[in-house]
Amino acid sequence: MAHSVSEYYSTNYSQCVSDDSFLSSWKGLVVVCFSIQLVSIPCHFLTFYLIFTKTPSSMKFIKFPLLLSHFWSMMLDFWFGILSTPYIFFPNLVLFGCGVLNFFRFPILISFILGINTLIFMNLSLIYLYESRSSLIVKNKFKITSSMTRALYYSLNYMSYFPTLYFISKIPMDQESAKLDVLKSMPCPTQEFFTQEVYVLISDPFLAMLIDIAVNSTYMIITSFQIVFHGCCSLYYLYIEPSYAASTRTRSLQRSFFIGITAQTCVPFIVIVTTYIIIILTFLFGNLSQGLFNVCISIIGSHGFVGSIVIILIHGNYRKAVWQSLTKQEVRSDIANCKVPNTVNRVL
């Protein structure tokens, strides 16, 4: 066994047949992620505009939670797709950044922690979206009415995610030895392992997989349980025992908005979970390549883009505003292209 990573690269690695496709390279990951963001950023800002200007006045109380949820979804996309763009050597927790921050020599560990916090805030914003909707219902026995209670509730929620960061204390201090340990279980990584400044978070693949499953499961359980709870409260008081103090139109808007926020939450969630399942299954069957994993990372980093499209399509007011804007543009174009008949030719 080589005594250094450079020695391993010059001797052992020459015998490897590694994945050298474009998608498996850091450039391939950057091109795919940046291309997705190039399309998604205008869509994100269009969604912001629609929420600001086209949300019905009767639903103004849900505007801020909707904006907050969309903001953190966009930030997570932005972090994955442009700022950090993590290149991960799965199943080991070994990575390096190839996003914009990497060009400014931003520490990868701090970047990773900020990314985790962005994910936590996105989860909290989804909980807030459902909780605020549920708390607007006067008859709801579980509504949060005090600002102090709400601040305490979300502070406890934020801290509940912290135990998942326990693995940070397990980061090896001797990175050179950790990289050699990684090469024992992953002898033929892509060249980026040797040519880039990779950082080893966990060198043991079994422990890395265990932590990965534990962290993702914890996040999903904490977030999903509260979303389901507040969602069920809203569902009960909107459909089973509705308040007749509000007008029929207001109740109809409330129901359609509830369906809308459910769709905008579930569809991106399904995209992420499906992608994660594909990663696990292909890994277990020995078919997971670095190129496929990079594509999966770029898909996960576009979940906010998917959410924006769902918001525009599912909410009637936003969909109608976009459609009217497009049809007006078509009418203007038709008028501009219309020519006045030549009276001289008509006479002739």
N, C-alpha and C positions, 0 to 999 in steps of 0.2 A: 504493500500500500504506500502511495506517495505521502511525503511528509508535509507538503504544502499544496495549495490549490493550483498554483502556477505549474508545479511539477506534475500534478495530475493531468492538467490540460495539455502539457507538452508530451506526455507519455501515454497514459491510459486512455485519454479521450480520443486519440487517433484511431482507436479500434472500434469506436462507437458508430452506430448508424442512427443519428438523431433526426428529429423532425426539423427540416430546414426549409419548409414552405414559407411563403410570404406571411400568411396568417399567423404562423407560429412565432414570427419575429416581433420585436417591440415596435418596429415601423408599421407592421400590419395592424397591430392592436391600435396604434395611434390613428392611423388612417381611418379605420372602421369607426372608432369612438368619436373622432373629430367630425367625420362626415355625418354621423347621426345627430350630433349636437348642432351642426350647421343648419340642419332641417328643423330640429326641435326648438331652438331658441326663439325664432319668430312665432312658433305655435304657443310657446310658454307666455310670451308677452301679449299675444292676442287673447289668451285665456285670462290674463290679468285684467286687460282692458274690458272684456266682457263681464267679468265678475264685478268690476268697479262700476260700470255704467249701465248694465242691462239686468242686474238683479232686481226683481220686483220690490217695491217699497214695503209690501207686506212681509217680505222675507229679509228685511235689512239686518235683522239680528243675527242671521246666519252668514252674512257677508264676510265679516272678519275671520271667523273660523275657517271659512272656505278659502279665503286668501292666504291664511296662515298655512293651511294644509298644502295648498298648491305651491307656496313659496319653498317649503322644506322639501317637497318632492322634486322641485326644480333644482334646489341646491344639491341634493344627493346625486342627481343626474350630472350636474355641472362638476361636482367633485370627482365622480367616477370618470366622466368623459373628457374633461379638460384640465382641471387643476392637478389631480393626483394621478389618475389613470394607472392603477396598480397592475403590474405584470407579476402574476403569482405562479410559483412552481408548485402545483398541486400534486399529491396530497399534503406535502410539507408546507408549513407556514413560512415560506421563503419568498421574498418579494423585493421589487425595486419600483420606484416611480418613474414613469416616462411621460408625465404630464407637464404642464407649464411650470409648476413649482419646482420640478426637478432641475430645470435650467437655471434656477436661482439658488441651487444647492440647498433647498429646504430639507431639513432632517426628515428622513422617511418615517421614523418612529412617531414623531410629532404629527406628521401628515396622517399616519394611520389612526392615531388617537382622535384627531379632529374628524376624520371620516367616520369613526365609530360614533362620535357625538352627534354628527349630522344625521346618522341613521336613527339614533335615539330620539332626537328632536322631531324627526319625521314621524316616528311612531307615536310620540306624545301628541303631535298635531292631529293625527288621525283619531286618537282617543278624544281629544278636545272637540273635534268636529261632531262626533256623535254625542258626547256628554253635553255640549252646549245646546244641541238640538233637543235632547231629552229634558234638559233643565228648563227649557222654555215652556214646557207643558205644565200648566197650573196644577192639574190633578196628580201629577207624578209625585209619589211619596219619596222617591230617591233623588230628587233634583237637588243640585247644589245652589244655594242662594247667597251665601256669604263669600266675599272676595278672599277673606282670610282662609276659609275652608278650602276654597278652590286652589289657592297658592300652596297650602299644606298638601292637598291631594296630589298635585302635580310634582311637588318636591319629593314626596315619597315614591311616586312613580319613577321619577328620574333616578333616584338612589337604588330602586329595585333592579335596575339594569347593571349596576356597578359590579356585583359579584362575577359577572361574565368577563370582566376585565382582569380577573385573577391571573390569567396566563401571562400577563405583562411582567409579573414578578418572576416568571420562569424563563425570561429571555436570556440566553447565554451571553456572558460577558466576553468570552473568547470567541469571537466570530470566525476566526480562521479554523479553529478546531470544530466548531459547529458546522461549517461548510463541508469539512471532510466527513463528518458524521452523516450529513445529508447525502453525500456522494456514495455512501455505503448502501443506502436503500434506493437511491436514484442515480445510478452510475452514468447515465447518458442523457443529461438534461440538454436543453438548447444552448447554443453558444453564449447567449445572454448571461448565463450563470457565471461565466468566466470573464466576459468582456464588460459587464456592468457592475455597479456597486450594489450588489444584492445584500439584503439584510435578513438574517435568520431569526425568526421569532420563536419557532419551535422546530428542533431538528428531528425529533422522533415522529415518524409518519403516523403511527398508531395514536399517540397522544395528540398530534395535530388534528387528526380526523375526529377524535373524541371531543376535543375542545370546539371544533367547528360545528359539530352536530349539537353539542350542548348550548353553545352561544345562540345559534340560529333557532333552536327549539325554544329556548328561554324567551327570546325576543318575540317569537310568534305566539307563545302561550300568554305572556303578559299582555301583549297588545290585543290579540284576538279575543281573549276572555272579556276584556273591558268593552271592546267594540260591540261584541255580541250582547253583553248585558245592557249597555245604553241603547243599542239598537232595538232590543226586545221591548224596552220600556217605551220607546217611541212608537214601535209597531203596535203595541197594545193600546196606547192612548190615541193613536191616529186611526186605527181600523176597528178594534174591538169595542173600545169604550171612548169614542170621540167626544170632544167638548162641542156642544151646540151653541156656545156663546159666540164663536167665530162664524163668519158667513160661509156659505157653501163654497164660494170661490176661493176663500182663504184656506179652507180645509183641503180643497183640491190642490192648491199650490203647495201646501205643506206635504201632502202625500207624494206629489211628483218630485219635490226636492229631496224627500227622503229616499225615494227610489233612485234618484240621480246620484246622491252621495254614496249610496250603497254600491251602485255600478262603478263609480269612479274609484272606489276603494277595492272592490273585488277583482276587477279586470287586471289592474297592474299586479295585484297580489298573486293572482293565478299565473301570470307571466313569470314572476320571480320563482314561485314554488315549482312550476313545471320545469323551468331551466335548471333549478337546483336538483330536482329529481333526475333529470337527464345527466347531469354531472356525476351524481352518485352511481347511477346504474351503469353508465359507460365505464366508469372507473372500476366498479366491481367485476365487470365482464372483460376488463383489460383492453377496452377500445378507446380510452380517453387520451387524445393527443393534445399537445400544447396549443395547436391551432384551434381545435374545437373548444378548448377551455377559454381561449381568448375571445372567441365568438360569443360564448355564454356570458363572459364578463361584460362585453359590450351590450348584450341584450338586457342584462340586469341594470346596466347604467342608462337604459332608455325607458325605464318604467314610468318616469314622470311624464315623458313624451306621450306614452300610451294613455296615461291618466288625463292629460290635457285634451287629447282627441275625444276621449270618452265624455269629459265635461262638456265639450262643445256639442257633441252629438246627442247626449242624453237629456240635457236641460233644454226645454222648449224655447225659453226666452233667448238663450245664447244661440241655439241652432237657427232660430228665426232671424236674429240679427245678422248672422253671417250670410244666410241665404238672401236676405233683402239687400245686403251690401253687394253681393255677387250679381244679383239680377239687375240692380240699378246700374252697375258697371256695364253689363251687357246692353242695356237700353241706351246708355250714353254712347257706347261703341257703335250701335246700329244707327243712331242719329248722325254721328260723325261721318259714317261711311255712306250715308244716304245722299244721292246727287239730285239736284234740281233739273228737271227735264229741259232740254234745249228747245226753246220755242221755235227757233229758226228751222231746225231739223224737222219739227212737227209740221210746220207749214209746207216744207218741201215734200 
